[in-house]
Amino acid sequence: MTVNAKHDTASFENCGYKREIFDGNALYDGFLRAKQGVITPVAFENWYKSWFKGHYKIMSKLQRQNLDTLFNQLKEVLENVQNHSE
C-alpha cells in the first residue's frame, strides 16, 4: 500500500499558511503500531480523531477527504488482520 503524504498543494500555495500537511505518513506509522499490537485499534482511532480535529481548519477539503479515505482503508485492513489472527 502506498501512502500519498502530499495532498492538495494548490490550496496550500494560495491560502497563505506557512506549512503543508504531511501527516499521511504519521497516520501510516500509527497503523503499523496498531497492526503490531503496540497500540490498540481503539487507541489508533482515537489518536486519528484527535489529530484530525486539531488540524481540520488548516486543511483543504481535498486534504480532509484524502486523509479520511486513507484512515478508513487502514482501519479496514487492521480489522481484517485482527479477524484472521483470532
C-alpha positions as CSV (number, residue, x, y, z in Angstrom):
1,M,0.0,0.0,0.0
2,T,1.4,3.4,-0.9
3,V,0.8,6.4,1.2
4,N,0.4,9.8,-0.6
5,A,1.6,12.2,2.1
6,K,1.5,15.2,-0.1
7,H,-2.1,16.1,-0.6
8,D,-3.7,19.0,-2.3
9,T,-0.8,21.5,-2.6
10,A,-2.6,24.0,-4.8
11,S,-4.8,25.3,-1.9
12,F,-1.7,25.5,0.4
13,E,0.1,27.8,-2.0
14,N,-3.0,30.0,-2.4
15,C,-4.1,30.2,1.3
16,G,-1.1,31.9,2.9
17,Y,-0.4,29.2,5.5
18,K,3.3,28.7,6.1
19,R,3.2,24.9,6.3
20,E,1.8,21.9,4.5
21,I,0.2,18.8,5.8
22,F,2.5,15.8,5.5
23,D,0.8,13.6,8.1
24,G,-0.3,10.7,5.8
25,N,3.0,9.0,6.8
26,A,2.3,9.6,10.5
27,L,-1.1,8.0,10.0
28,Y,0.5,5.0,8.4
29,D,3.0,4.7,11.2
30,G,0.1,4.7,13.7
31,F,-1.5,1.9,11.6
32,L,1.7,-0.1,11.7
33,R,1.9,0.2,15.5
34,A,-1.7,-0.9,15.8
35,K,-1.0,-3.8,13.5
36,Q,2.0,-4.9,15.5
37,G,0.0,-4.7,18.7
38,V,2.0,-1.8,20.2
39,I,-1.2,0.3,20.5
40,T,-4.8,-0.9,20.4
41,P,-7.1,-0.3,17.4
42,V,-9.3,1.9,19.6
43,A,-6.2,4.0,20.5
44,F,-5.3,4.3,16.8
45,E,-8.8,5.5,16.0
46,N,-8.9,7.9,19.0
47,W,-5.5,9.3,18.0
48,Y,-6.6,10.0,14.4
49,K,-9.8,11.7,15.5
50,S,-7.9,13.9,18.0
51,W,-5.3,14.8,15.4
52,F,-7.9,15.5,12.7
53,K,-9.9,17.8,15.0
54,G,-6.7,19.8,15.7
55,H,-5.8,20.2,12.0
56,Y,-9.3,20.4,10.4
57,K,-9.3,24.2,9.8
58,I,-5.9,24.4,8.1
59,M,-6.6,21.6,5.6
60,S,-8.4,21.9,2.3
61,K,-11.5,19.9,1.6
62,L,-9.4,17.6,-0.6
63,Q,-6.8,17.0,2.1
64,R,-9.5,16.1,4.6
65,Q,-11.1,13.7,2.1
66,N,-7.8,12.1,1.3
67,L,-6.9,11.6,5.0
68,D,-10.3,10.2,5.8
69,T,-10.2,7.8,2.9
70,L,-6.7,6.7,3.9
71,F,-7.8,6.2,7.6
72,N,-10.8,4.2,6.6
73,Q,-8.7,1.9,4.3
74,L,-6.1,1.4,7.1
75,K,-8.8,0.7,9.6
76,E,-10.4,-1.9,7.3
77,V,-7.0,-3.6,6.8
78,L,-6.5,-3.6,10.6
79,E,-9.9,-5.2,11.2
80,N,-9.2,-7.9,8.6
81,V,-5.8,-8.6,10.2
82,Q,-7.4,-9.0,13.6
83,N,-10.1,-11.3,12.3
84,H,-7.6,-13.6,10.7
85,S,-5.4,-13.7,13.8
86,E,-8.3,-14.9,16.0
